[in-house]
């Protein structure tokens, strides 16, 4: 009887390599998020392996890998969008930006009206 219980525990505790890989890659992508050339590919692979690993035993590790990969990718998307937005606004407000040119043009026309 004890032998059967041990065999069942061993059979139920099999974890696929994809689930472990998803978790490891997800953790690596979060820890090394400042190195984009490592973090982004690791997070994408963690998402892929996590999705595949959910269908197999070891679902918990696959979900953890999926979540960590998604967190890392979300961090990168937010940083990219924030950087783009700051650069875009700087282009509008900069010395040669559209807003300053418009302000200068309206100021110049007002000055001409005053002179006349």
NUZANU-450683 format. One line per field, with one value per residue: residue in one letter; x, y, z of N, C-alpha, C, CB in turn. Coordinates in steps of 0.001 Angstrom, whole numbers. Glycine has a CB too. Example, Ala and Ser with C-alpha at 12.3 -4.5 7.8 and 13.67 -1.06 7.14 Angstrom:
residues 2
res	A,S .
n_x	13190,12850 .
n_y	-5690,-2250 .
n_z	7800,7080 .
ca_x	12300,13670 .
ca_y	-4500,-1060 .
ca_z	7800,7140 .
c_x	13200,12900 .
c_y	-3300,30 .
c_z	7800,7870 .
cb_x	11308,14084 .
cb_y	-4473,-598 .
cb_z	9046,5725 .
end
This chain:
residues 116
res	X,X,X,X,X,X,X,X,X,X,X,X,X,X,X,X,X,X,X,X,X,X,X,X,X,X,X,X,X,X,X,X,X,X,X,X,X,X,X,X,X,X,X,X,X,X,X,X,X,X,X,X,X,X,X,X,X,X,X,X,X,X,X,X,X,X,X,X,X,X,X,X,X,X,X,X,X,X,X,X,X,X,X,X,X,X,X,X,X,X,X,X,X,X,X,X,X,X,X,X,X,X,X,X,X,X,X,X,X,X,X,X,X,X,X,X .
n_x	815,1929,3812,2302,1222,3530,4301,2183,2513,4960,4262,2352,3834,5391,7040,7111,9818,9367,7745,9432,11441,10000,9488,12129,13152,11352,11962,14633,14218,12933,14815,17006,16036,16982,18823,18012,18404,18637,16480,13994,13870,13941,11601,9642,10080,9498,6770,5848,6724,5371,2670,2552,3319,1200,-667,306,1535,2557,1531,1479,4095,4321,2352,3414,5758,4602,3339,5544,6994,5114,4943,7529,7582,5517,6606,8638,7109,5694,7837,8916,6771,6532,9014,8829,6655,7699,9836,8392,6842,8907,9883,7779,7767,10342,13217,13213,10716,7275,5289,6633,7367,4877,4044,5955,5361,2757,3338,5023,3263,1508,3225,3768,1259,1068,3092,2053 .
n_y	-1188,1275,1617,2115,4615,6193,5966,7292,9881,10544,10400,12446,14692,15444,17798,19791,20709,23041,24597,25171,26496,28721,30042,30560,32154,34274,35332,36082,38027,40022,40655,41509,43793,46267,45789,45774,44191,41665,41332,41760,39675,37454,37811,37556,34910,33678,34172,32686,30045,29764,29830,27508,25677,25698,23881,21465,19183,20749,23257,25483,26584,27322,29294,31177,31839,32926,35173,36634,37115,38675,40889,41979,42592,44449,46503,47330,48211,50373,52060,52558,53863,56106,57339,57903,59691,61810,62618,63383,65525,67205,67819,69337,71504,72418,74537,74939,74014,73262,74580,76780,78138,78836,80549,82558,83480,84511,86496,88129,89066,90557,92527,93871,94954,96754,98559,99735 .
n_z	0,799,-1159,-3441,-2841,-2803,-5476,-6709,-5745,-6894,-9598,-9772,-9168,-11274,-13154,-15976,-18167,-19545,-17904,-15762,-17165,-18048,-15626,-14700,-16801,-16634,-14103,-14535,-16493,-15029,-13022,-14527,-15853,-16621,-18579,-21619,-23887,-22919,-21203,-22620,-24686,-22924,-21419,-23391,-24202,-21754,-21588,-23800,-23169,-20768,-21554,-23103,-21133,-19326,-20144,-19409,-16791,-13689,-13542,-11858,-11753,-14403,-14605,-12837,-14225,-16498,-15409,-14331,-16680,-18050,-16344,-16580,-19322,-19398,-17835,-19581,-21780,-20637,-19924,-22479,-23746,-22086,-22470,-25198,-25146,-23599,-25224,-27498,-26513,-25799,-28279,-29237,-27457,-27380,-28188,-30954,-31389,-32329,-30836,-29698,-32037,-32989,-30940,-31200,-33764,-33419,-31582,-33084,-35063,-33479,-32551,-34922,-35428,-33326,-33946,-36182 .
ca_x	0,2805,4494,1363,1125,4761,4262,1224,3122,5980,3586,1660,4757,6224,6962,7776,10915,8867,7260,10624,12099,9187,9734,13512,13281,10594,12743,15787,13778,12647,16048,17870,15177,17715,19537,16884,18736,18445,15175,12859,13750,13623,10194,8837,10198,8771,5352,5596,6867,4301,1426,2651,3435,-66,-1409,995,1711,3410,816,1807,5339,4051,1616,4378,6606,3767,3132,6805,7288,4175,5339,8720,7211,4713,7550,9296,6152,5431,9031,9028,5731,6865,10140,8297,5821,8583,10531,7427,6516,10098,9932,6784,8064,11755,13551,12761,9475,6087,4573,7404,7277,3548,4039,6764,4648,1661,3967,5524,2135,1016,4192,3571,37,1362,3908,1228 .
ca_y	0,2432,1733,2738,6036,6817,6040,8328,11173,10782,10660,13729,15798,15679,19161,19846,21659,24324,25384,25648,27487,29946,30718,31052,33270,35395,35931,36741,39240,41069,41043,42220,44613,47423,45340,45482,43151,40384,41296,41637,38305,36514,37939,36985,33453,33264,34159,31555,28788,29720,29462,26087,24896,25638,22711,20257,19191,21830,24451,26603,27208,27948,30535,32118,32302,33778,36440,37385,37591,39753,42064,42554,43187,45633,47545,47850,48965,51644,52897,52973,54857,57330,57957,58459,60849,62905,63094,64059,66815,68041,68314,70392,72640,72784,75836,74931,73242,73804,75501,78024,78836,79436,81677,83620,84037,85356,87652,89003,89757,91558,93640,94635,95711,97846,99537,100445 .
ca_z	0,860,-2440,-4367,-2502,-3257,-6937,-7078,-5447,-7909,-10869,-9705,-8961,-12453,-13665,-17271,-18295,-20039,-16769,-15043,-18032,-18018,-14350,-14659,-17740,-16091,-13015,-15154,-17188,-14037,-12336,-15471,-16700,-17134,-19779,-22492,-24853,-22231,-20549,-23540,-25210,-21834,-21051,-24477,-24092,-20558,-21949,-24697,-22415,-19771,-22223,-23452,-19905,-18591,-20600,-18932,-15326,-13202,-13969,-10978,-12212,-15696,-14343,-12243,-15329,-17336,-14696,-14264,-18034,-18358,-15555,-17191,-20606,-19094,-17410,-20769,-22582,-19962,-20071,-23872,-24026,-21347,-23162,-26435,-24824,-23168,-26419,-28359,-25913,-25878,-29656,-29386,-26591,-27435,-28744,-32340,-31404,-32992,-29954,-29593,-33322,-33055,-30007,-31789,-34911,-32939,-30950,-34151,-35689,-32536,-32534,-36150,-35267,-32409,-34679,-37176 .
c_x	866,3501,3586,1230,2360,4778,3305,1798,4153,5324,2923,2611,5685,5969,7721,8883,10458,8378,8421,11327,11329,9445,11138,13685,12504,11341,13953,15363,13429,13932,16940,17075,15912,18567,18489,17169,18683,17000,14018,12771,13391,12150,9281,8891,9465,7273,5012,5661,5786,2975,1432,2639,2151,-840,-828,1089,2711,2830,1198,3069,5135,3306,2544,5309,5865,3586,4422,7215,6392,4527,6537,8398,6370,5600,8206,8352,5853,6630,9181,8008,6015,8016,9688,7489,6682,9329,9616,7089,7711,10254,8924,7179,9502,11969,13074,11435,8317,5400,5317,7369,5930,3468,4807,6031,3515,2206,4445,4387,1549,1945,4038,2316,261,2143,3063,271 .
c_y	1263,2665,2421,4237,6779,6957,7131,9718,11515,11102,12031,14913,16037,17090,19192,20893,23024,25214,25980,26725,28802,30730,31321,32251,34498,36105,36673,38044,40361,41563,41879,43148,45818,47070,44860,44340,41754,40261,41061,40243,37279,36607,37370,35462,32927,33214,32948,30239,28647,29304,27979,25223,24791,24376,21404,20290,20263,23172,25677,27337,27915,29270,31593,32671,33236,35152,37261,37913,38753,41027,42752,43238,44448,46795,48167,48656,50326,52581,53405,54058,56167,58071,58602,59720,62048,63475,63853,65439,67758,68606,69419,71653,73127,74137,75967,74193,73986,74849,76823,78809,79530,80644,82863,84275,84940,86618,88636,89746,90825,92769,94496,95490,96929,98937,100365,101300 .
c_z	0,-474,-3463,-4106,-2982,-4769,-7396,-6834,-6504,-9250,-10877,-9597,-10150,-12975,-14981,-17271,-18775,-18899,-15984,-15862,-18033,-16743,-14294,-15587,-17261,-14980,-13572,-15821,-16216,-13382,-13258,-16379,-17271,-18352,-20779,-23449,-24241,-21751,-21514,-24159,-24130,-21453,-22130,-24424,-22858,-20824,-22815,-23937,-21357,-20370,-22596,-22196,-19107,-18943,-20073,-17410,-14892,-13574,-13130,-11403,-13546,-15513,-13747,-13319,-16254,-16699,-14653,-15641,-18422,-17593,-16194,-18514,-20403,-18649,-18636,-21643,-21964,-20105,-21500,-24195,-23305,-22029,-24461,-26168,-24412,-24368,-27356,-27819,-25948,-27289,-29898,-28625,-26679,-28094,-30183,-32481,-32036,-32122,-29852,-30900,-33443,-32120,-30591,-32949,-34448,-32268,-32009,-34825,-34771,-32487,-33791,-36053,-34363,-33108,-35646,-36486 .
cb_x	-931,3834,4929,-3,947,5964,3848,-77,3767,6909,2546,717,5575,5938,7544,6765,11949,7738,6391,11598,12224,7688,9542,14500,12791,9257,13198,16458,12575,11675,16810,18657,13969,18596,20584,16506,20110,19425,14949,12965,15052,14506,9847,9332,11675,9068,4980,6606,8246,4152,1215,3930,4483,-919,-1437,2415,2183,4822,-684,1964,6451,3236,426,5204,7136,2402,2627,7923,7131,2741,5670,9771,6441,3675,8630,9888,4862,5108,10281,8841,4356,7237,11232,7435,4827,9590,11152,6157,6041,11351,9688,5427,7758,12540,15047,13816,9106,5105,4388,8856,7484,2462,4649,8113,4103,766,5142,6305,1052,870,5647,3483,-1063,2134,5026,495 .
cb_y	-8,2258,342,2068,6224,6016,4687,8152,11169,9558,9578,13737,15545,14622,20205,20145,21120,24098,24520,24474,26949,29608,29739,29931,32851,34920,34849,35810,38933,40545,39792,41228,45075,48004,44196,46706,43404,40249,42578,42684,37897,36796,39401,37493,33041,34214,35451,31546,28714,31065,30328,25817,25482,26878,22680,20139,17806,21698,24211,26114,26159,26998,30271,31427,31127,33121,36174,36498,36460,39320,41660,41478,42171,45311,46964,46721,48173,51410,52115,51772,54323,56996,56925,57428,60497,62413,61937,63225,66628,67238,67183,69903,72281,71725,76069,74291,72848,72679,74884,77722,77855,78396,81261,83072,82916,84572,87213,88193,88756,90948,93103,93696,94819,97340,98825,99500 .
cb_z	1200,1966,-2949,-4262,-984,-2793,-7535,-6296,-4052,-8042,-11148,-8537,-7730,-13561,-12638,-18377,-19235,-21042,-15848,-14745,-19472,-18134,-13189,-15050,-19129,-15582,-12011,-16184,-18068,-12962,-11847,-16314,-15917,-16043,-19446,-23271,-25432,-21036,-19810,-24645,-25876,-20596,-20794,-25856,-24038,-19394,-22683,-25854,-21755,-19106,-23478,-24270,-19048,-18888,-22106,-19563,-14833,-13756,-13888,-9564,-12339,-16593,-13390,-11124,-16117,-17578,-13262,-13690,-19042,-18028,-14099,-17406,-21463,-18003,-16449,-21567,-22746,-18468,-19661,-24807,-23616,-19881,-23438,-27154,-23700,-22093,-27153,-28498,-24475,-25475,-30630,-28908,-25183,-28177,-28668,-33238,-30011,-33333,-28557,-29206,-34499,-32691,-28653,-32257,-35805,-31956,-30057,-35189,-36076,-31139,-32426,-37361,-34697,-31199,-35447,-38098 .
end
